[in-house]
Amino acid sequence: MLDCINLEAAPQPNSRPPCSDSIIQRCKVAWENFKSFNRDAIVTAITHAHAMIRSHYLAVDLQAIGATFAKGMGKVEHQQLEDEVEDAAKKLAGDIDLFGEMEGDGEFQ
């Protein structure tokens, strides 16, 4: 989307050369920072979920979990499982303090 923005440089007084497209650059940097934050947030959430799984089931193979669904399951079964775990996933996600807003006891400030 940022590639579609095409602002013309405003004329500068005293015949100075026009300023570089700093607004476009700032937007592009902000977009990259946003994508990076989202990737980091996803890794944090998945790490938290895997740690919770491991805390309950020490023998579980997290590499297998990260690879794919169990063999023999189709799209319908995948969707059913996702529907079943959605509330638990929301709870796990709520336990993650991405913005430093929680007190030491896990309560929001």
Distance bins in CASP14 RR format, pairs under 12 A and 6 or more apart:
PFRMAT RR
TARGET T0000
AUTHOR 0000-0000-0000
RMODE 2
METHOD distances of the structure
MODEL  1
1 24 0 0 0 0 0 1 0 0 0 0 0
1 27 0 0 0 0 1 0 0 0 0 0 0
1 28 0 0 0 0 0 1 0 0 0 0 0
1 30 0 0 0 0 0 1 0 0 0 0 0
1 31 0 0 0 0 1 0 0 0 0 0 0
2 21 0 0 0 0 0 1 0 0 0 0 0
2 23 0 0 0 0 0 1 0 0 0 0 0
2 24 1 0 0 1 0 0 0 0 0 0 0
2 25 0 0 0 0 1 0 0 0 0 0 0
2 26 0 0 0 0 0 1 0 0 0 0 0
2 27 1 0 1 0 0 0 0 0 0 0 0
2 28 1 0 1 0 0 0 0 0 0 0 0
2 29 0 0 0 0 0 1 0 0 0 0 0
2 30 0 0 0 0 1 0 0 0 0 0 0
2 31 1 0 0 1 0 0 0 0 0 0 0
2 32 0 0 0 0 1 0 0 0 0 0 0
2 34 0 0 0 0 0 1 0 0 0 0 0
2 35 0 0 0 0 0 1 0 0 0 0 0
3 21 0 0 0 0 0 1 0 0 0 0 0
3 24 0 0 0 0 1 0 0 0 0 0 0
3 27 0 0 0 0 0 1 0 0 0 0 0
3 28 0 0 0 0 1 0 0 0 0 0 0
3 31 0 0 0 0 0 1 0 0 0 0 0
4 24 0 0 0 0 0 1 0 0 0 0 0
4 27 0 0 0 0 0 1 0 0 0 0 0
5 21 0 0 0 0 1 0 0 0 0 0 0
5 23 0 0 0 0 1 0 0 0 0 0 0
5 24 1 0 0 1 0 0 0 0 0 0 0
5 25 0 0 0 0 0 1 0 0 0 0 0
5 26 0 0 0 0 0 1 0 0 0 0 0
5 27 1 0 0 1 0 0 0 0 0 0 0
5 28 0 0 0 0 1 0 0 0 0 0 0
5 31 0 0 0 0 0 1 0 0 0 0 0
6 21 0 0 0 0 1 0 0 0 0 0 0
6 23 0 0 0 0 0 1 0 0 0 0 0
6 24 0 0 0 0 1 0 0 0 0 0 0
7 18 0 0 0 0 0 1 0 0 0 0 0
7 19 0 0 0 0 0 1 0 0 0 0 0
7 20 0 0 0 0 0 1 0 0 0 0 0
7 21 1 0 0 1 0 0 0 0 0 0 0
7 22 0 0 0 0 0 1 0 0 0 0 0
7 23 1 0 0 1 0 0 0 0 0 0 0
7 24 1 0 0 1 0 0 0 0 0 0 0
7 25 0 0 0 0 0 1 0 0 0 0 0
7 26 0 0 0 0 0 1 0 0 0 0 0
7 27 0 0 0 0 0 1 0 0 0 0 0
8 18 0 0 0 0 1 0 0 0 0 0 0
8 19 0 0 0 0 0 1 0 0 0 0 0
8 21 0 0 0 0 1 0 0 0 0 0 0
8 23 0 0 0 0 0 1 0 0 0 0 0
8 24 0 0 0 0 0 1 0 0 0 0 0
9 16 0 0 0 0 0 1 0 0 0 0 0
9 17 0 0 0 0 1 0 0 0 0 0 0
9 18 1 1 0 0 0 0 0 0 0 0 0
9 19 1 0 0 1 0 0 0 0 0 0 0
9 20 0 0 0 0 1 0 0 0 0 0 0
9 21 1 0 0 1 0 0 0 0 0 0 0
9 22 0 0 0 0 0 1 0 0 0 0 0
9 23 0 0 0 0 0 1 0 0 0 0 0
9 24 0 0 0 0 0 1 0 0 0 0 0
10 16 0 0 0 0 0 1 0 0 0 0 0
10 17 0 0 0 0 0 1 0 0 0 0 0
10 18 1 0 0 1 0 0 0 0 0 0 0
10 19 1 0 0 1 0 0 0 0 0 0 0
10 21 0 0 0 0 0 1 0 0 0 0 0
10 22 0 0 0 0 0 1 0 0 0 0 0
10 23 0 0 0 0 0 1 0 0 0 0 0
11 17 0 0 0 0 0 1 0 0 0 0 0
11 18 1 0 0 1 0 0 0 0 0 0 0
11 19 0 0 0 0 0 1 0 0 0 0 0
12 18 1 0 1 0 0 0 0 0 0 0 0
12 19 1 0 0 1 0 0 0 0 0 0 0
12 20 0 0 0 0 0 1 0 0 0 0 0
13 19 0 0 0 0 0 1 0 0 0 0 0
19 25 0 0 0 0 0 1 0 0 0 0 0
20 26 0 0 0 0 0 1 0 0 0 0 0
21 27 0 0 0 0 1 0 0 0 0 0 0
21 28 0 0 0 0 1 0 0 0 0 0 0
22 28 0 0 0 0 0 1 0 0 0 0 0
22 29 0 0 0 0 0 1 0 0 0 0 0
23 29 0 0 0 0 0 1 0 0 0 0 0
23 30 0 0 0 0 0 1 0 0 0 0 0
24 30 0 0 0 0 0 1 0 0 0 0 0
24 31 0 0 0 0 0 1 0 0 0 0 0
25 31 0 0 0 0 0 1 0 0 0 0 0
25 32 0 0 0 0 0 1 0 0 0 0 0
26 32 0 0 0 0 0 1 0 0 0 0 0
26 33 0 0 0 0 0 1 0 0 0 0 0
27 33 0 0 0 0 0 1 0 0 0 0 0
27 34 0 0 0 0 0 1 0 0 0 0 0
28 34 0 0 0 0 0 1 0 0 0 0 0
28 35 0 0 0 0 0 1 0 0 0 0 0
29 35 0 0 0 0 0 1 0 0 0 0 0
29 36 0 0 0 0 0 1 0 0 0 0 0
30 36 0 0 0 0 0 1 0 0 0 0 0
30 37 0 0 0 0 0 1 0 0 0 0 0
31 37 0 0 0 0 0 1 0 0 0 0 0
31 38 0 0 0 0 0 1 0 0 0 0 0
32 38 0 0 0 0 0 1 0 0 0 0 0
32 39 0 0 0 0 0 1 0 0 0 0 0
33 39 0 0 0 0 0 1 0 0 0 0 0
33 40 0 0 0 0 0 1 0 0 0 0 0
34 40 0 0 0 0 0 1 0 0 0 0 0
34 41 0 0 0 0 0 1 0 0 0 0 0
35 41 0 0 0 0 0 1 0 0 0 0 0
35 42 0 0 0 0 0 1 0 0 0 0 0
36 42 0 0 0 0 0 1 0 0 0 0 0
36 43 0 0 0 0 0 1 0 0 0 0 0
37 43 0 0 0 0 0 1 0 0 0 0 0
37 44 0 0 0 0 0 1 0 0 0 0 0
37 98 0 0 0 0 1 0 0 0 0 0 0
37 99 0 0 0 0 0 1 0 0 0 0 0
38 44 0 0 0 0 0 1 0 0 0 0 0
38 45 0 0 0 0 0 1 0 0 0 0 0
38 98 0 0 0 0 0 1 0 0 0 0 0
39 45 0 0 0 0 0 1 0 0 0 0 0
39 46 0 0 0 0 0 1 0 0 0 0 0
40 46 0 0 0 0 0 1 0 0 0 0 0
40 47 0 0 0 0 0 1 0 0 0 0 0
40 96 0 0 0 0 0 1 0 0 0 0 0
40 98 0 0 0 0 1 0 0 0 0 0 0
41 47 0 0 0 0 0 1 0 0 0 0 0
41 48 0 0 0 0 0 1 0 0 0 0 0
41 93 0 0 0 0 1 0 0 0 0 0 0
41 94 0 0 0 0 0 1 0 0 0 0 0
41 96 1 0 0 1 0 0 0 0 0 0 0
41 97 0 0 0 0 0 1 0 0 0 0 0
41 98 1 0 1 0 0 0 0 0 0 0 0
41 99 0 0 0 0 1 0 0 0 0 0 0
42 48 0 0 0 0 0 1 0 0 0 0 0
42 49 0 0 0 0 0 1 0 0 0 0 0
42 93 0 0 0 0 0 1 0 0 0 0 0
42 96 0 0 0 0 0 1 0 0 0 0 0
42 98 0 0 0 0 0 1 0 0 0 0 0
43 49 0 0 0 0 0 1 0 0 0 0 0
43 50 0 0 0 0 0 1 0 0 0 0 0
43 96 0 0 0 0 0 1 0 0 0 0 0
43 98 0 0 0 0 0 1 0 0 0 0 0
44 50 0 0 0 0 0 1 0 0 0 0 0
44 51 0 0 0 0 0 1 0 0 0 0 0
44 92 0 0 0 0 0 1 0 0 0 0 0
44 93 0 0 0 0 1 0 0 0 0 0 0
44 94 0 0 0 0 0 1 0 0 0 0 0
44 95 0 0 0 0 0 1 0 0 0 0 0
44 96 1 0 1 0 0 0 0 0 0 0 0
44 97 0 0 0 0 1 0 0 0 0 0 0
44 98 1 0 0 1 0 0 0 0 0 0 0
44 99 0 0 0 0 0 1 0 0 0 0 0
44 100 0 0 0 0 0 1 0 0 0 0 0
45 51 0 0 0 0 0 1 0 0 0 0 0
45 52 0 0 0 0 0 1 0 0 0 0 0
45 89 0 0 0 0 1 0 0 0 0 0 0
45 90 0 0 0 0 0 1 0 0 0 0 0
45 91 0 0 0 0 0 1 0 0 0 0 0
45 92 1 0 0 1 0 0 0 0 0 0 0
45 93 1 0 1 0 0 0 0 0 0 0 0
45 94 0 0 0 0 1 0 0 0 0 0 0
45 95 0 0 0 0 1 0 0 0 0 0 0
45 96 1 0 1 0 0 0 0 0 0 0 0
45 97 0 0 0 0 0 1 0 0 0 0 0
45 98 0 0 0 0 1 0 0 0 0 0 0
46 52 0 0 0 0 0 1 0 0 0 0 0
46 53 0 0 0 0 0 1 0 0 0 0 0
46 62 0 0 0 0 1 0 0 0 0 0 0
46 65 0 0 0 0 1 0 0 0 0 0 0
46 66 0 0 0 0 1 0 0 0 0 0 0
46 89 0 0 0 0 0 1 0 0 0 0 0
46 92 0 0 0 0 1 0 0 0 0 0 0
46 93 0 0 0 0 0 1 0 0 0 0 0
46 96 0 0 0 0 0 1 0 0 0 0 0
47 53 0 0 0 0 0 1 0 0 0 0 0
47 54 0 0 0 0 0 1 0 0 0 0 0
47 62 0 0 0 0 0 1 0 0 0 0 0
47 92 0 0 0 0 0 1 0 0 0 0 0
47 95 0 0 0 0 0 1 0 0 0 0 0
47 96 0 0 0 0 1 0 0 0 0 0 0
48 54 0 0 0 0 0 1 0 0 0 0 0
48 55 0 0 0 0 0 1 0 0 0 0 0
48 89 0 0 0 0 0 1 0 0 0 0 0
48 91 0 0 0 0 0 1 0 0 0 0 0
48 92 1 0 0 1 0 0 0 0 0 0 0
48 93 0 0 0 0 1 0 0 0 0 0 0
48 94 0 0 0 0 1 0 0 0 0 0 0
48 95 1 0 0 1 0 0 0 0 0 0 0
48 96 1 0 1 0 0 0 0 0 0 0 0
48 97 0 0 0 0 0 1 0 0 0 0 0
48 98 0 0 0 0 0 1 0 0 0 0 0
49 55 0 0 0 0 0 1 0 0 0 0 0
49 56 0 0 0 0 0 1 0 0 0 0 0
49 60 0 0 0 0 0 1 0 0 0 0 0
49 62 0 0 0 0 1 0 0 0 0 0 0
49 65 0 0 0 0 1 0 0 0 0 0 0
49 66 0 0 0 0 0 1 0 0 0 0 0
49 85 0 0 0 0 1 0 0 0 0 0 0
49 88 0 0 0 0 1 0 0 0 0 0 0
49 89 1 0 0 1 0 0 0 0 0 0 0
49 90 0 0 0 0 0 1 0 0 0 0 0
49 91 0 0 0 0 0 1 0 0 0 0 0
49 92 1 0 1 0 0 0 0 0 0 0 0
49 93 0 0 0 0 1 0 0 0 0 0 0
49 94 0 0 0 0 0 1 0 0 0 0 0
49 95 0 0 0 0 1 0 0 0 0 0 0
49 96 0 0 0 0 1 0 0 0 0 0 0
50 56 0 0 0 0 0 1 0 0 0 0 0
50 57 0 0 0 0 0 1 0 0 0 0 0
50 60 0 0 0 0 1 0 0 0 0 0 0
50 61 0 0 0 0 0 1 0 0 0 0 0
50 62 1 0 1 0 0 0 0 0 0 0 0
50 63 0 0 0 0 0 1 0 0 0 0 0
50 64 0 0 0 0 0 1 0 0 0 0 0
50 65 1 0 0 1 0 0 0 0 0 0 0
50 66 0 0 0 0 1 0 0 0 0 0 0
50 92 0 0 0 0 0 1 0 0 0 0 0
51 57 0 0 0 0 0 1 0 0 0 0 0
51 58 0 0 0 0 0 1 0 0 0 0 0
51 60 0 0 0 0 0 1 0 0 0 0 0
51 62 0 0 0 0 1 0 0 0 0 0 0
51 92 0 0 0 0 1 0 0 0 0 0 0
51 95 0 0 0 0 0 1 0 0 0 0 0
51 96 0 0 0 0 0 1 0 0 0 0 0
52 60 0 0 0 0 0 1 0 0 0 0 0
52 62 0 0 0 0 0 1 0 0 0 0 0
52 85 0 0 0 0 0 1 0 0 0 0 0
52 88 0 0 0 0 1 0 0 0 0 0 0
52 89 0 0 0 0 0 1 0 0 0 0 0
52 91 0 0 0 0 1 0 0 0 0 0 0
52 92 1 0 0 1 0 0 0 0 0 0 0
52 93 0 0 0 0 0 1 0 0 0 0 0
52 95 0 0 0 0 1 0 0 0 0 0 0
52 96 0 0 0 0 0 1 0 0 0 0 0
53 59 0 0 0 0 0 1 0 0 0 0 0
53 60 1 0 1 0 0 0 0 0 0 0 0
53 61 0 0 0 0 0 1 0 0 0 0 0
53 62 1 0 0 1 0 0 0 0 0 0 0
53 64 0 0 0 0 0 1 0 0 0 0 0
53 65 1 0 0 1 0 0 0 0 0 0 0
53 66 0 0 0 0 0 1 0 0 0 0 0
53 85 0 0 0 0 0 1 0 0 0 0 0
53 88 0 0 0 0 0 1 0 0 0 0 0
53 89 0 0 0 0 0 1 0 0 0 0 0
53 92 0 0 0 0 1 0 0 0 0 0 0
54 60 1 0 0 1 0 0 0 0 0 0 0
54 61 0 0 0 0 0 1 0 0 0 0 0
54 62 1 0 0 1 0 0 0 0 0 0 0
54 63 0 0 0 0 0 1 0 0 0 0 0
54 65 0 0 0 0 1 0 0 0 0 0 0
55 62 0 0 0 0 0 1 0 0 0 0 0
55 92 0 0 0 0 0 1 0 0 0 0 0
56 88 0 0 0 0 0 1 0 0 0 0 0
57 65 0 0 0 0 0 1 0 0 0 0 0
60 66 0 0 0 0 0 1 0 0 0 0 0
61 67 0 0 0 0 1 0 0 0 0 0 0
61 70 0 0 0 0 0 1 0 0 0 0 0
64 70 0 0 0 0 1 0 0 0 0 0 0
64 71 0 0 0 0 0 1 0 0 0 0 0
68 74 0 0 0 0 0 1 0 0 0 0 0
68 78 0 0 0 0 1 0 0 0 0 0 0
69 75 0 0 0 0 1 0 0 0 0 0 0
69 76 0 0 0 0 0 1 0 0 0 0 0
69 77 1 0 0 1 0 0 0 0 0 0 0
69 78 1 0 1 0 0 0 0 0 0 0 0
69 79 0 0 0 0 0 1 0 0 0 0 0
69 80 0 0 0 0 0 1 0 0 0 0 0
69 81 1 0 0 1 0 0 0 0 0 0 0
69 82 0 0 0 0 0 1 0 0 0 0 0
70 77 0 0 0 0 1 0 0 0 0 0 0
70 78 0 0 0 0 1 0 0 0 0 0 0
70 81 0 0 0 0 1 0 0 0 0 0 0
71 77 0 0 0 0 0 1 0 0 0 0 0
72 78 0 0 0 0 0 1 0 0 0 0 0
73 79 0 0 0 0 0 1 0 0 0 0 0
73 80 0 0 0 0 1 0 0 0 0 0 0
73 81 1 0 0 1 0 0 0 0 0 0 0
73 82 0 0 0 0 0 1 0 0 0 0 0
74 80 0 0 0 0 1 0 0 0 0 0 0
74 81 0 0 0 0 0 1 0 0 0 0 0
75 81 0 0 0 0 0 1 0 0 0 0 0
75 82 0 0 0 0 0 1 0 0 0 0 0
76 82 0 0 0 0 0 1 0 0 0 0 0
76 83 0 0 0 0 0 1 0 0 0 0 0
77 83 0 0 0 0 0 1 0 0 0 0 0
77 84 0 0 0 0 0 1 0 0 0 0 0
78 84 0 0 0 0 0 1 0 0 0 0 0
78 85 0 0 0 0 0 1 0 0 0 0 0
79 85 0 0 0 0 0 1 0 0 0 0 0
79 86 0 0 0 0 0 1 0 0 0 0 0
80 86 0 0 0 0 0 1 0 0 0 0 0
81 88 0 0 0 0 0 1 0 0 0 0 0
81 89 0 0 0 0 0 1 0 0 0 0 0
82 88 0 0 0 0 0 1 0 0 0 0 0
82 89 0 0 0 0 1 0 0 0 0 0 0
83 89 0 0 0 0 0 1 0 0 0 0 0
85 91 0 0 0 0 0 1 0 0 0 0 0
85 92 0 0 0 0 1 0 0 0 0 0 0
85 93 0 0 0 0 0 1 0 0 0 0 0
86 92 0 0 0 0 0 1 0 0 0 0 0
86 93 0 0 0 0 0 1 0 0 0 0 0
87 93 0 0 0 0 0 1 0 0 0 0 0
87 94 0 0 0 0 0 1 0 0 0 0 0
88 94 0 0 0 0 0 1 0 0 0 0 0
88 95 0 0 0 0 0 1 0 0 0 0 0
89 95 0 0 0 0 0 1 0 0 0 0 0
89 96 0 0 0 0 0 1 0 0 0 0 0
90 96 0 0 0 0 0 1 0 0 0 0 0
94 101 0 0 0 0 0 1 0 0 0 0 0
94 102 0 0 0 0 1 0 0 0 0 0 0
94 106 0 0 0 0 0 1 0 0 0 0 0
94 107 0 0 0 0 0 1 0 0 0 0 0
94 108 0 0 0 0 1 0 0 0 0 0 0
95 102 0 0 0 0 1 0 0 0 0 0 0
95 106 1 0 0 1 0 0 0 0 0 0 0
95 107 0 0 0 0 0 1 0 0 0 0 0
95 108 0 0 0 0 0 1 0 0 0 0 0
96 102 0 0 0 0 1 0 0 0 0 0 0
96 106 0 0 0 0 0 1 0 0 0 0 0
97 103 0 0 0 0 1 0 0 0 0 0 0
97 104 0 0 0 0 1 0 0 0 0 0 0
97 105 0 0 0 0 0 1 0 0 0 0 0
97 106 1 0 0 1 0 0 0 0 0 0 0
97 107 0 0 0 0 0 1 0 0 0 0 0
97 108 0 0 0 0 1 0 0 0 0 0 0
97 109 0 0 0 0 0 1 0 0 0 0 0
98 108 0 0 0 0 0 1 0 0 0 0 0
99 108 0 0 0 0 1 0 0 0 0 0 0
99 109 0 0 0 0 0 1 0 0 0 0 0
100 106 0 0 0 0 0 1 0 0 0 0 0
100 108 0 0 0 0 1 0 0 0 0 0 0
100 109 0 0 0 0 1 0 0 0 0 0 0
101 107 0 0 0 0 1 0 0 0 0 0 0
101 108 1 0 1 0 0 0 0 0 0 0 0
101 109 1 0 1 0 0 0 0 0 0 0 0
102 108 1 0 1 0 0 0 0 0 0 0 0
102 109 1 0 0 1 0 0 0 0 0 0 0
103 109 1 0 1 0 0 0 0 0 0 0 0
END
